[in-house]
Amino acid sequence: MDFLKDEDLTLDLPNVTEISRDLFEDESEKLIELQKEDPNKTFDVDEFLIKNNFHYVPLDTLIRDLSSLSEEVIDALFGQVNADYDEYLKFCQIYSKDEAENETILDLQQTRLELKNFISHLEQLTSRDIARTQEVVSDTLEYLERLDHIQILLNNHSNILEIITLGKQLSKTLHGVCGIEPLEESISVELTRQLFILVTRARELLETLTSLNSPYVHHLRNEFQGLVQEFQISLKILTNKCLENPSECPELSKLLVEISQAA
């Protein structure tokens, strides 16, 4: 049983509108009329394609035809300009006369002025301000480094005084131990080792102050020399005791040899 009769069958292919200047001219006129009623009305591409059955056309073909039409319109525009150049000049004068009242010209002039000011400021920044900033940064870094150096020197001053003060206390104790009979080797060894460490550290810190010649630095050097002399006296006494009885103080003898070699 046939569901459809021959007369019900429609085998005609959809009719695709020819792409031409007239087609777009008609669409433009229709859009202008619609915008009179609805100013927000815009050109609907999808509606345009479906209404003219362009969705049945291969995309490459559609692009080629539209490109050809675009070139045709441009050529026609050039032809009209060449054919009636005076009318073209009249059209252009709309945007060139009455510059004071032309908003577009004023906007362009303002933009050009702002751009000129920006370029001027940029040149000033690159040629002068950046160089000045680099100089300020360099001076600041140098100043901070100098402050760090001064802080280190001040810390050294404080540390040297503390070390010398502690060294004198140990030196006084060591000198007292040297007079005890029999000699307490373990106490003598520990006091001598600690005092030698303090004297060595004080000497290292004083070397960092060689560029200074202040009265306070002279005072520190004199105090250090006094400590060294006291230590040398104690070392001489301990050395004599070890020479008198080498077998009784082996650890002390070993330490005294190490100190003499280090000095």
C-alpha positions as CSV (number, residue, x, y, z in Angstrom):
1,M,0.0,0.0,0.0
2,D,1.4,3.4,-1.0
3,F,1.4,5.9,1.8
4,L,2.1,8.8,-0.6
5,K,0.8,9.4,-4.0
6,D,3.0,10.7,-6.8
7,E,1.3,14.1,-6.7
8,D,2.2,14.4,-3.0
9,L,5.9,14.0,-3.6
10,T,8.0,17.2,-3.8
11,L,11.4,16.5,-5.3
12,D,12.3,20.1,-6.2
13,L,15.6,21.3,-4.7
14,P,15.5,24.4,-2.5
15,N,15.9,27.6,-4.4
16,V,19.1,29.5,-3.3
17,T,19.1,33.2,-3.7
18,E,21.9,34.6,-5.9
19,I,24.5,36.6,-4.0
20,S,24.5,40.1,-5.4
21,R,24.7,43.7,-4.6
22,D,20.9,44.0,-5.1
23,L,20.3,41.3,-2.4
24,F,22.3,43.3,0.3
25,E,20.8,46.6,-0.9
26,D,17.3,45.2,-0.3
27,E,18.3,43.8,3.1
28,S,19.8,47.2,4.1
29,E,16.6,49.0,3.1
30,K,14.5,46.6,5.1
31,L,16.8,46.9,8.1
32,I,16.5,50.7,8.0
33,E,12.7,50.5,8.0
34,L,12.8,48.1,10.9
35,Q,15.1,50.3,12.9
36,K,12.7,53.2,12.6
37,E,10.3,51.2,14.7
38,D,13.0,49.5,16.8
39,P,16.3,51.3,17.1
40,N,17.9,48.3,18.7
41,K,17.2,46.1,15.7
42,T,20.3,44.6,14.2
43,F,21.2,42.5,11.2
44,D,20.4,38.8,12.0
45,V,23.0,36.7,10.1
46,D,21.3,33.4,10.9
47,E,17.9,34.6,9.7
48,F,19.5,36.0,6.5
49,L,21.2,32.7,5.7
50,I,18.1,30.6,6.3
51,K,15.7,32.9,4.5
52,N,17.9,32.7,1.4
53,N,18.6,29.0,1.7
54,F,22.4,29.7,2.0
55,H,22.6,26.9,4.6
56,Y,22.3,24.5,1.7
57,V,25.4,26.0,0.0
58,P,28.9,24.5,0.8
59,L,30.8,26.9,3.1
60,D,33.7,27.2,0.7
61,T,31.4,28.2,-2.1
62,L,29.6,30.8,0.1
63,I,32.9,32.3,1.2
64,R,34.1,32.5,-2.4
65,D,30.9,34.2,-3.6
66,L,30.9,36.7,-0.8
67,S,34.6,37.5,-1.4
68,S,33.9,38.1,-5.0
69,L,31.0,40.4,-4.2
70,S,33.2,42.4,-1.7
71,E,35.9,42.9,-4.4
72,E,33.2,44.0,-6.8
73,V,31.8,46.6,-4.4
74,I,35.3,48.0,-3.7
75,D,36.0,48.3,-7.4
76,A,32.7,50.0,-8.0
77,L,33.4,52.4,-5.1
78,F,36.8,53.3,-6.7
79,G,35.1,53.7,-10.0
80,Q,32.5,56.2,-8.6
81,V,35.2,58.2,-6.9
82,N,37.2,58.5,-10.1
83,A,34.2,59.3,-12.1
84,D,33.0,62.1,-9.9
85,Y,35.9,63.3,-7.7
86,D,34.2,66.6,-6.9
87,E,31.3,64.9,-5.2
88,Y,33.8,62.7,-3.3
89,L,35.5,65.8,-2.0
90,K,32.2,67.4,-0.9
91,F,31.5,64.2,1.1
92,C,34.9,64.4,2.8
93,Q,34.5,68.0,3.6
94,I,31.7,67.0,6.0
95,Y,34.4,65.8,8.3
96,S,36.9,68.6,7.7
97,K,34.9,71.9,7.9
98,D,33.8,73.6,11.1
99,E,36.5,71.8,13.1
100,A,35.6,73.6,16.3
101,E,32.1,72.1,16.1
102,N,33.1,68.7,14.9
103,E,33.1,66.3,17.8
104,T,35.1,63.6,16.0
105,I,37.9,66.0,15.0
106,L,38.0,67.4,18.6
107,D,38.3,63.8,20.0
108,L,41.1,63.1,17.6
109,Q,42.9,66.3,18.5
110,Q,42.6,65.5,22.2
111,T,43.8,62.0,21.7
112,R,46.8,63.3,19.7
113,L,47.6,65.8,22.5
114,E,47.4,63.1,25.2
115,L,49.6,60.8,23.1
116,K,52.1,63.6,22.6
117,N,52.2,64.2,26.3
118,F,52.5,60.5,27.1
119,I,55.5,60.2,24.7
120,S,57.1,63.3,26.2
121,H,56.7,61.9,29.7
122,L,58.0,58.5,28.6
123,E,61.1,60.1,27.1
124,Q,61.6,62.0,30.3
125,L,61.2,58.8,32.3
126,T,63.7,56.8,30.2
127,S,66.3,59.6,29.7
128,R,66.3,61.3,33.1
129,D,64.1,59.8,35.8
130,I,65.3,56.2,35.4
131,A,69.0,57.3,35.4
132,R,68.3,59.4,38.5
133,T,66.5,56.5,40.2
134,Q,69.4,54.2,39.5
135,E,71.7,56.7,41.0
136,V,69.6,57.0,44.1
137,V,69.3,53.3,44.4
138,S,73.0,52.9,44.0
139,D,73.7,55.6,46.7
140,T,71.2,54.0,49.0
141,L,72.7,50.6,48.7
142,E,76.2,52.0,49.3
143,Y,74.9,53.9,52.3
144,L,73.2,50.7,53.7
145,E,76.4,48.8,53.2
146,R,78.3,51.5,55.0
147,L,75.8,51.3,57.9
148,D,76.3,47.5,58.0
149,H,80.0,48.0,58.2
150,I,79.7,50.5,61.0
151,Q,77.3,48.2,62.8
152,I,79.9,45.4,62.5
153,L,82.6,47.7,63.9
154,L,80.4,48.8,66.8
155,N,79.6,45.1,67.6
156,N,83.4,44.3,67.4
157,H,84.1,47.2,69.8
158,S,81.6,45.8,72.3
159,N,82.7,42.2,71.8
160,I,86.4,43.0,72.2
161,L,85.8,44.8,75.5
162,E,83.7,41.8,76.8
163,I,86.4,39.3,75.6
164,I,89.2,41.3,77.2
165,T,87.3,41.7,80.5
166,L,86.5,38.0,80.6
167,G,90.1,37.2,79.6
168,K,91.5,39.2,82.5
169,Q,89.3,37.4,84.9
170,L,90.5,34.0,83.6
171,S,94.1,35.3,83.6
172,K,93.9,36.3,87.2
173,T,92.5,32.9,88.1
174,L,95.1,31.1,86.1
175,H,97.9,33.1,87.7
176,G,96.5,32.0,91.1
177,V,96.4,28.4,90.1
178,C,100.1,28.6,88.9
179,G,101.1,29.3,92.6
180,I,99.4,26.2,93.9
181,E,101.5,23.2,94.9
182,P,101.0,20.5,93.6
183,L,99.8,21.9,90.3
184,E,96.2,21.1,89.4
185,E,96.7,19.9,85.8
186,S,93.1,19.6,84.7
187,I,92.2,23.1,86.0
188,S,95.3,24.6,84.5
189,V,94.7,22.9,81.1
190,E,91.1,24.2,80.9
191,L,91.9,27.7,82.0
192,T,94.9,27.9,79.6
193,R,92.8,26.6,76.7
194,Q,89.9,29.0,77.3
195,L,92.2,32.0,77.8
196,F,94.1,31.2,74.6
197,I,90.8,31.1,72.7
198,L,89.8,34.5,74.1
199,V,93.1,36.0,73.2
200,T,93.0,34.7,69.7
201,R,89.4,36.0,69.2
202,A,90.3,39.4,70.6
203,R,93.3,39.6,68.2
204,E,91.1,38.8,65.2
205,L,88.5,41.5,66.1
206,L,91.2,44.1,66.6
207,E,92.5,43.4,63.1
208,T,89.1,44.5,61.7
209,L,89.7,47.9,63.4
210,T,93.1,48.6,61.8
211,S,91.7,51.4,59.7
212,L,90.5,53.2,62.8
213,N,92.7,55.4,65.0
214,S,90.4,56.7,67.7
215,P,91.3,57.0,71.4
216,Y,88.9,54.3,72.2
217,V,90.5,51.9,69.8
218,H,93.9,52.8,71.3
219,H,92.4,52.0,74.7
220,L,91.3,48.6,73.5
221,R,94.7,47.8,72.0
222,N,96.4,48.7,75.3
223,E,94.0,46.6,77.3
224,F,94.7,43.7,74.9
225,Q,98.4,44.0,75.2
226,G,98.1,44.0,79.0
227,L,96.0,40.8,78.8
228,V,98.6,39.2,76.5
229,Q,101.5,40.1,78.9
230,E,99.6,38.6,81.8
231,F,98.9,35.4,79.8
232,Q,102.6,35.2,78.7
233,I,103.7,35.3,82.4
234,S,101.3,32.5,83.3
235,L,102.5,30.4,80.3
236,K,106.1,30.9,81.3
237,I,105.4,29.7,84.9
238,L,103.5,26.7,83.6
239,T,106.2,25.9,81.1
240,N,108.9,25.9,83.8
241,K,106.7,23.5,86.0
242,C,106.3,21.1,83.1
243,L,110.1,21.2,82.4
244,E,110.8,20.4,86.0
245,N,108.4,17.4,86.1
246,P,107.5,16.4,82.5
247,S,105.8,13.1,83.5
248,E,103.4,14.8,86.0
249,C,101.6,17.1,83.5
250,P,101.5,15.4,80.1
251,E,98.2,17.1,79.0
252,L,99.4,20.5,80.0
253,S,102.7,20.0,78.2
254,K,100.9,19.0,75.1
255,L,98.7,22.1,75.2
256,L,101.7,24.4,75.8
257,V,103.4,22.9,72.7
258,E,100.3,23.5,70.6
259,I,100.0,27.1,71.8
260,S,103.7,27.8,71.0
261,Q,103.2,26.4,67.5
262,A,100.1,28.4,66.9
263,A,101.7,31.6,68.0
